[in-house]
Amino acid sequence: MKRLWLVLLASCSTESASVESQSQAIYGGRPAPDDHAVFYLSSGCTASLIAPRTLLTAAHCVDRGVEWATNAMDGMTGAPRYRVLQVQWHSGTVGDWSPDLGLVLLEQAPPVTPLRWRATGPLPAVGTVVRHVGYGFTETRSIGQRRTVELPITGAGAPQSFGISLMTGGNGVSICNGDSGGPALVRDEQGELVLGVHSFGSVMCGSSSGSALLYPYHAFIETWLARFETASCARDTRCVSGCMPADLDCTCGLDGQCSAVCVDGDDPDCPSTCRIDSVCSPLGQCPIDLDCLPLGTSCLRENQCASRSCISDPQNATRYCSIACSAAAPCPSTFQCDARGLCIKRQQEVLVEGAVCSSTDRCEAGTTCASTGMSVMRCTRACTSTLECLAGTVCDFSTHVCAPSPPVVLDGGSSWSGPLAEVGCSATGVQGFGALVLWLLGRRRRTSARVAKTIAAPMPAP
């Protein structure tokens, strides 16, 4: 079996393992006494009950063996403990990566309602809240206590670009060791269901972490359920009538219709290219293909886009998926049709230097919208000298941006109407200055003569 684990796997923890050799888990969470379908495994991991006797967990939680499982709040000492009969991990690969998914068969069914699991995509939008549950280390170094935390999805991440893992966590709140195998739960109109399985994280808990998605590998789970569990409304390759909503095993069977309901493209009536294979099928070939990136989404190559158009535009250097456009087929409202006949992101008006602006405006090259010490913001440039600024502006050394020149205020006030002294070296100015000097010198001579005459005069007789 070829499996390439990330260096920073959110691996399991055991009672005998030292804390120093482990990462911590569910930081910033709270106790989860009502999550009875979330179990603690003897391997030191977490798992979710998805069928009467089936636990879903991470592959790296079962490849060393599991003896028992419990859903007690204190997983390390609580009861009851259910004996494990069999385990299996996903042995297929996508590129160099083996999906981090494992399954556990219990000897008897616990008196717990299994969790639903999501067999279809796509990945919910960034910002969608995911609830994590696990038994891992906490910020107080305790382990084996079932805890939960809500976090928004930050995107899809390693190891494959088509979304094998959903990413969550950061700012001191995350999952890591001991939480591996636990559920990443999302909510739909019927309640919560498992979207992914806790898989990997960073060495420093509280940072970003990843959960392996289920829908790209639903066949792995369905084959197991068909072997060990009775037929149900969940995806298990067996059609059950009367399910609400309808059993996808009925809709996505061989019936001569390529159904868009089977969003992972695994309907046998659909072309094989519609299935998840990291290549987007061309437009019109599939009802839906999860490998296709939506319009406006960043792309690296043309075959990630249904239209085979991965482009940039004058205001967006990062390439993104586009579609063809014309007068008869206009672009969506947030896009505009360019000269190539492709939809580009709607271009902003470019404001010239000195124009009043806001933080959402686009200023011309070399300038940014910044405060210039006035009550309004303007498109201006950074400076270290007034020589770098346009006429009528000076470099404001407190903000280091070019700002309008301050008004000149006279000593007598701005309404002064009297004569102003001439500035410069004009002939009149020089003559005036010379007369002043001669007058001062003459005055000094007369004063000195009076003082000398007083000293020379005889003192009056007593």
C-alpha positions as CSV (number, residue, x, y, z in Angstrom):
1,M,0.0,0.0,0.0
2,K,1.4,3.4,-1.0
3,R,0.4,6.2,1.4
4,L,2.1,9.5,1.8
5,W,1.2,11.1,5.1
6,L,1.9,14.8,5.6
7,V,4.7,15.6,8.0
8,L,2.3,17.4,10.3
9,L,-0.3,14.7,10.6
10,A,-2.9,15.1,13.4
11,S,-2.0,11.6,14.5
12,C,-3.5,9.6,17.3
13,S,-2.5,9.7,20.9
14,T,-2.2,6.9,23.4
15,E,-2.2,6.7,27.2
16,S,1.5,5.8,27.2
17,A,2.6,8.5,24.8
18,S,4.4,11.5,26.2
19,V,2.7,14.8,25.8
20,E,6.0,16.2,24.4
21,S,5.7,13.9,21.4
22,Q,2.2,14.9,20.5
23,S,0.4,18.0,19.2
24,Q,-2.6,19.2,21.2
25,A,-6.2,19.2,20.1
26,I,-9.5,21.1,20.1
27,Y,-8.2,24.3,21.6
28,G,-10.8,26.9,22.5
29,G,-13.6,24.2,22.6
30,R,-16.1,23.1,25.2
31,P,-17.4,19.8,26.6
32,A,-19.7,17.8,24.2
33,P,-21.9,15.6,26.5
34,D,-24.7,15.2,23.8
35,D,-22.5,13.9,21.0
36,H,-23.2,10.2,21.8
37,A,-22.5,9.1,18.2
38,V,-18.8,10.2,18.6
39,F,-16.6,7.5,20.0
40,Y,-13.1,7.2,21.5
41,L,-10.9,4.4,20.0
42,S,-8.3,2.4,21.9
43,S,-5.7,3.7,19.5
44,G,-6.1,7.2,20.9
45,C,-8.3,8.6,18.1
46,T,-11.9,9.7,17.6
47,A,-14.5,8.1,15.3
48,S,-18.2,8.6,14.3
49,L,-21.0,6.1,14.2
50,I,-22.5,6.2,10.6
51,A,-24.4,2.9,10.6
52,P,-25.6,0.5,13.4
53,R,-22.1,-1.2,13.8
54,T,-19.8,1.0,11.6
55,L,-17.5,3.7,12.9
56,L,-15.9,6.1,10.4
57,T,-12.4,7.4,11.3
58,A,-9.0,8.2,9.8
59,A,-6.8,5.6,8.1
60,H,-3.9,6.4,10.3
61,C,-6.1,5.7,13.4
62,V,-6.6,2.0,12.4
63,D,-3.5,0.9,10.5
64,R,-1.9,0.0,13.8
65,G,-5.0,-1.9,15.1
66,V,-7.9,-1.0,17.3
67,E,-9.2,-3.2,20.1
68,W,-12.3,-1.4,21.5
69,A,-14.3,1.8,21.3
70,T,-16.5,3.8,23.7
71,N,-18.8,6.8,23.6
72,A,-18.3,7.7,27.2
73,M,-17.5,11.4,27.9
74,D,-14.2,10.2,29.5
75,G,-13.0,7.9,26.7
76,M,-10.0,6.6,28.6
77,T,-11.8,5.3,31.7
78,G,-15.5,5.4,30.8
79,A,-17.8,2.5,30.0
80,P,-19.3,0.7,28.1
81,R,-16.5,-0.5,25.7
82,Y,-17.5,-2.2,22.5
83,R,-15.1,-4.8,21.0
84,V,-13.8,-4.2,17.5
85,L,-14.2,-7.1,15.0
86,Q,-12.6,-5.7,11.9
87,V,-11.0,-2.5,10.5
88,Q,-10.2,-1.3,7.0
89,W,-8.4,1.8,5.6
90,H,-8.6,3.3,2.1
91,S,-5.9,1.7,0.0
92,G,-6.4,3.6,-3.2
93,T,-4.3,6.6,-4.2
94,V,-4.9,10.0,-5.9
95,G,-1.5,10.9,-7.3
96,D,0.8,10.1,-4.4
97,W,-1.8,10.6,-1.8
98,S,-3.9,7.9,-0.1
99,P,-7.2,9.3,1.3
100,D,-7.0,9.4,5.1
101,L,-10.2,7.4,5.7
102,G,-10.8,4.2,7.8
103,L,-13.7,2.1,8.9
104,V,-14.3,0.0,12.1
105,L,-16.8,-2.8,12.6
106,L,-18.1,-3.2,16.2
107,E,-19.2,-6.6,17.6
108,Q,-22.6,-5.2,18.7
109,A,-24.6,-2.1,17.8
110,P,-24.6,0.7,20.5
111,P,-28.0,2.1,21.4
112,V,-27.1,5.3,19.5
113,T,-28.7,6.9,16.4
114,P,-26.0,6.9,13.7
115,L,-24.9,10.2,12.1
116,R,-25.8,10.9,8.4
117,W,-22.8,11.4,6.2
118,R,-22.5,13.5,3.0
119,A,-21.9,11.4,-0.1
120,T,-22.2,14.3,-2.6
121,G,-20.3,17.5,-3.1
122,P,-19.4,20.2,-3.7
123,L,-17.4,21.7,-0.8
124,P,-19.6,24.3,1.1
125,A,-18.6,27.9,0.5
126,V,-15.7,29.5,2.4
127,G,-17.0,30.8,5.7
128,T,-19.5,28.0,6.2
129,V,-19.4,26.9,9.9
130,V,-18.1,23.4,10.6
131,R,-18.5,21.8,14.0
132,H,-15.6,19.6,15.1
133,V,-15.9,16.9,17.8
134,G,-12.9,15.0,19.3
135,Y,-11.2,13.4,22.3
136,G,-7.8,15.0,21.8
137,F,-5.5,17.1,24.0
138,T,-6.8,20.5,25.1
139,E,-5.0,23.6,26.0
140,T,-4.8,22.3,29.6
141,R,-3.0,19.2,28.4
142,S,-6.0,16.9,29.3
143,I,-6.9,14.1,26.9
144,G,-9.8,11.7,26.4
145,Q,-12.5,14.2,27.2
146,R,-15.1,14.6,24.4
147,R,-15.1,18.2,23.3
148,T,-16.5,20.4,20.4
149,V,-15.8,23.7,18.7
150,E,-17.2,25.6,15.7
151,L,-14.9,27.0,13.0
152,P,-15.5,28.5,9.5
153,I,-14.2,26.8,6.4
154,T,-11.1,28.7,5.1
155,G,-10.8,26.7,1.9
156,A,-9.7,23.4,0.3
157,G,-6.2,22.3,0.9
158,A,-3.5,19.6,0.7
159,P,-2.8,17.3,-0.7
160,Q,-4.7,17.8,-3.9
161,S,-6.0,21.0,-5.5
162,F,-9.4,19.6,-6.4
163,G,-10.5,19.6,-2.7
164,I,-9.6,16.3,-1.0
165,S,-9.5,18.2,2.3
166,L,-11.3,21.1,3.9
167,M,-9.3,23.6,5.9
168,T,-10.3,25.2,9.2
169,G,-8.7,26.6,12.3
170,G,-6.5,29.4,13.4
171,N,-6.2,32.2,16.0
172,G,-5.7,29.7,18.8
173,V,-8.7,27.5,17.9
174,S,-8.2,24.2,16.0
175,I,-8.0,20.4,16.0
176,C,-4.9,18.3,16.2
177,N,-3.7,15.0,17.7
178,G,-6.3,12.8,19.4
179,D,-9.1,14.4,17.4
180,S,-7.9,12.5,14.3
181,G,-10.8,10.5,12.9
182,G,-13.4,12.7,14.5
183,P,-16.3,14.3,12.5
184,A,-16.4,17.6,10.7
185,L,-20.1,18.3,10.8
186,V,-22.1,20.7,8.6
187,R,-25.8,21.4,8.8
188,D,-28.5,21.1,6.1
189,E,-32.3,21.3,6.2
190,Q,-32.5,18.0,8.1
191,G,-29.8,18.7,10.7
192,E,-26.1,17.8,11.0
193,L,-24.2,15.3,8.8
194,V,-20.5,14.3,8.5
195,L,-18.7,16.2,5.8
196,G,-15.2,15.1,6.6
197,V,-12.8,13.3,8.9
198,H,-10.1,15.1,11.0
199,S,-6.8,14.2,9.3
200,F,-3.9,16.6,9.8
201,G,-2.8,19.8,11.4
202,S,0.2,21.9,12.3
203,V,2.6,21.2,15.1
204,M,1.4,24.3,16.9
205,C,-2.2,23.7,17.9
206,G,-4.5,26.6,17.2
207,S,-3.3,26.9,13.6
208,S,-4.9,25.6,10.4
209,S,-5.9,22.0,10.2
210,G,-7.4,19.7,7.6
211,S,-10.2,17.1,7.4
212,A,-10.4,14.5,4.6
213,L,-13.7,15.0,2.6
214,L,-16.0,12.0,2.2
215,Y,-17.8,12.6,-1.1
216,P,-14.8,12.0,-3.4
217,Y,-14.4,8.5,-1.9
218,H,-18.0,7.6,-1.1
219,A,-17.6,4.2,-2.9
220,F,-15.2,3.1,-0.2
221,I,-17.8,3.6,2.5
222,E,-20.7,2.2,0.4
223,T,-18.9,-1.0,-0.4
224,W,-18.2,-1.6,3.3
225,L,-21.8,-0.8,4.3
226,A,-23.2,-3.2,1.6
227,R,-21.0,-5.9,3.1
228,F,-21.6,-5.5,6.8
229,E,-24.8,-3.5,7.3
230,T,-28.5,-3.9,6.3
231,A,-29.8,-1.8,3.4
232,S,-30.7,1.8,4.4
233,C,-31.5,5.2,2.9
234,A,-27.8,6.1,3.1
235,R,-25.6,5.5,0.1
236,D,-24.8,1.8,0.2
237,T,-25.3,0.6,-3.5
238,R,-28.8,-0.7,-2.6
239,C,-32.0,1.1,-3.5
240,V,-34.5,1.5,-0.7
241,S,-37.9,3.0,-1.5
242,G,-39.9,5.4,0.7
243,C,-36.8,7.4,1.8
244,M,-37.1,11.1,2.4
245,P,-35.3,12.5,0.6
246,A,-35.1,9.8,-2.0
247,D,-32.3,7.2,-1.7
248,L,-29.5,8.3,-4.1
249,D,-28.8,4.6,-4.8
250,C,-32.2,4.6,-6.6
251,T,-31.6,7.9,-8.5
252,C,-28.0,7.2,-9.5
253,G,-28.6,3.7,-10.7
254,L,-28.5,2.4,-14.3
255,D,-31.7,3.9,-15.7
256,G,-30.7,5.5,-18.9
257,Q,-30.6,9.0,-17.4
258,C,-27.5,11.0,-16.6
259,S,-28.8,12.7,-13.6
260,A,-27.5,16.0,-12.3
261,V,-28.6,14.9,-8.8
262,C,-25.6,12.6,-8.8
263,V,-23.3,15.6,-8.4
264,D,-20.1,13.5,-8.1
265,G,-20.7,12.2,-11.6
266,D,-20.8,8.6,-10.5
267,D,-24.1,7.9,-12.3
268,P,-23.3,4.9,-14.6
269,D,-25.4,6.6,-17.3
270,C,-23.0,9.7,-17.3
271,P,-19.7,9.8,-19.3
272,S,-16.7,8.5,-17.2
273,T,-15.1,11.9,-17.5
274,C,-17.8,13.4,-15.3
275,R,-16.3,11.6,-12.3
276,I,-13.8,13.1,-10.0
277,D,-10.5,12.9,-11.8
278,S,-8.9,16.3,-11.3
279,V,-9.8,17.3,-14.9
280,C,-12.9,19.5,-15.6
281,S,-15.0,18.1,-18.4
282,P,-15.7,20.4,-21.4
283,L,-18.9,22.5,-21.4
284,G,-22.0,20.5,-22.1
285,Q,-20.5,17.1,-21.6
286,C,-21.7,16.6,-18.0
287,P,-24.7,17.8,-15.9
288,I,-22.1,18.7,-13.3
289,D,-18.4,17.9,-12.7
290,L,-16.9,18.6,-9.3
291,D,-13.5,19.0,-10.9
292,C,-14.7,22.2,-12.6
293,L,-13.8,25.5,-10.9
294,P,-16.7,28.1,-10.9
295,L,-16.5,31.3,-12.9
296,G,-14.1,33.8,-11.3
297,T,-12.3,31.1,-9.2
298,S,-8.5,31.2,-9.3
299,C,-7.0,28.6,-11.7
300,L,-3.6,27.4,-12.8
301,R,-4.4,25.6,-16.0
302,E,-7.1,25.6,-18.7
303,N,-8.4,22.1,-18.0
304,Q,-9.6,23.3,-14.6
305,C,-12.3,25.4,-16.3
306,A,-15.2,24.0,-18.3
307,S,-14.7,26.7,-21.0
308,R,-11.0,26.0,-21.1
309,S,-10.4,29.7,-20.4
310,C,-8.0,30.5,-17.5
311,I,-7.3,34.2,-17.9
312,S,-6.2,37.4,-16.2
313,D,-7.3,41.0,-16.9
314,P,-5.8,44.5,-16.6
315,Q,-6.8,44.8,-13.0
316,N,-6.4,41.2,-11.8
317,A,-3.0,39.6,-12.4
318,T,-4.1,36.3,-10.8
319,R,-5.7,34.0,-13.4
320,Y,-9.2,32.8,-13.0
321,C,-11.8,30.8,-14.9
322,S,-13.9,32.6,-17.5
323,I,-16.6,31.9,-20.0
324,A,-17.4,33.2,-23.5
325,C,-19.7,36.2,-23.9
326,S,-21.6,38.1,-26.6
327,A,-24.5,40.5,-27.0
328,A,-26.8,37.4,-27.0
329,A,-25.0,35.8,-24.1
330,P,-24.0,38.6,-21.6
331,C,-21.8,38.1,-18.6
332,P,-23.2,37.9,-15.0
333,S,-23.6,41.3,-13.3
334,T,-20.2,41.2,-11.5
335,F,-18.4,40.6,-14.8
336,Q,-18.1,42.4,-18.2
337,C,-17.4,41.3,-21.7
338,D,-14.0,42.2,-23.1
339,A,-12.7,42.6,-26.6
340,R,-11.7,38.9,-26.7
341,G,-15.4,37.9,-26.1
342,L,-14.6,36.6,-22.6
343,C,-16.1,37.5,-19.3
344,I,-13.7,39.4,-17.1
345,K,-14.2,40.7,-13.6
346,R,-16.0,44.1,-13.7
347,Q,-13.3,46.7,-14.0
348,Q,-13.2,49.6,-11.5
349,E,-13.0,53.3,-12.6
350,V,-9.4,54.4,-12.1
351,L,-9.1,57.7,-10.2
352,V,-6.3,60.1,-11.0
353,E,-3.9,61.4,-8.5
354,G,-5.4,64.0,-6.2
355,A,-9.0,62.7,-6.6
356,V,-11.2,62.2,-3.6
357,C,-11.5,58.4,-2.9
358,S,-12.6,55.7,-0.5
359,S,-11.0,52.5,0.6
360,T,-13.0,50.6,-2.1
361,D,-11.9,52.9,-5.0
362,R,-9.0,52.1,-7.4
363,C,-6.3,54.8,-7.8
364,E,-4.0,55.2,-10.8
365,A,-0.7,53.3,-10.8
366,G,1.8,54.6,-8.3
367,T,-0.8,56.1,-5.9
368,T,-3.0,54.7,-3.1
369,C,-6.1,56.1,-1.4
370,A,-4.8,57.6,1.9
371,S,-5.5,60.3,4.4
372,T,-3.6,63.5,3.6
373,G,-4.3,65.2,6.9
374,M,-7.5,66.7,5.6
375,S,-11.1,65.6,6.3
376,V,-11.2,63.5,3.1
377,M,-9.0,60.7,1.6
378,R,-7.3,61.2,-1.8
379,C,-5.4,59.2,-4.3
380,T,-1.8,60.2,-3.4
381,R,1.7,58.9,-3.6
382,A,4.2,58.1,-0.9
383,C,7.1,60.6,-0.6
384,T,10.3,61.4,1.3
385,S,10.7,64.8,-0.2
386,T,8.4,67.5,-1.7
387,L,10.3,67.1,-4.9
388,E,8.5,63.9,-5.4
389,C,5.0,65.6,-5.2
390,L,2.9,67.3,-7.8
391,A,2.7,71.1,-8.0
392,G,0.4,72.5,-5.3
393,T,1.3,69.6,-2.9
394,V,4.0,69.0,-0.4
395,C,5.4,66.0,1.4
396,D,3.7,65.5,4.8
397,F,6.5,64.1,6.9
398,S,4.1,62.8,9.5
399,T,2.4,60.5,7.1
400,H,5.0,60.4,4.3
401,V,2.4,61.1,1.6
402,C,1.9,64.1,-0.7
403,A,-0.7,66.4,0.7
404,P,-2.2,69.8,-0.5
405,S,0.1,72.8,0.3
406,P,-1.1,74.5,3.5
407,P,-2.5,78.1,3.0
408,V,-0.2,81.1,3.9
409,V,-1.5,83.1,6.9
410,L,0.0,86.6,7.5
411,D,1.0,87.8,11.0
412,G,-1.8,90.3,10.8
413,G,-4.3,87.8,9.7
414,S,-5.6,86.8,6.3
415,S,-7.5,90.1,6.0
416,W,-4.4,92.3,6.3
417,S,-4.7,95.2,3.8
418,G,-1.6,97.4,4.7
419,P,1.6,97.7,2.7
420,L,4.0,94.8,2.6
421,A,7.8,95.2,3.0
422,E,9.6,94.5,-0.2
423,V,11.5,91.2,-0.3
424,G,14.8,90.9,-2.2
425,C,17.8,93.0,-3.1
426,S,16.2,95.8,-5.2
427,A,17.9,99.2,-5.6
428,T,15.2,100.9,-3.4
429,G,15.7,98.3,-0.7
430,V,19.5,98.7,-0.7
431,Q,19.2,102.6,-0.5
432,G,16.7,102.4,2.3
433,F,18.9,100.0,4.2
434,G,22.0,102.2,3.8
435,A,20.2,105.3,5.1
436,L,19.2,103.4,8.2
437,V,22.8,102.4,8.8
438,L,24.1,106.0,8.4
439,W,21.4,107.3,10.7
440,L,22.3,104.8,13.4
441,L,26.1,105.6,13.0
442,G,25.5,109.3,13.3
443,R,23.4,108.9,16.4
444,R,26.1,106.8,18.0
445,R,28.8,109.5,17.3
446,R,26.6,112.3,18.9
447,T,26.0,110.2,22.0
448,S,29.7,109.4,22.4
449,A,30.6,113.2,22.1
450,R,28.1,114.2,24.8
451,V,29.6,111.5,27.1
452,A,33.2,112.7,26.6
453,K,32.3,116.4,27.1
454,T,30.6,115.6,30.4
455,I,33.7,113.7,31.7
456,A,36.1,116.6,30.7
457,A,34.1,119.4,32.5
458,P,35.6,120.6,35.9
459,M,33.7,119.5,39.0
460,P,31.9,122.4,40.7
461,A,33.5,123.9,43.9
462,P,32.1,122.5,47.1
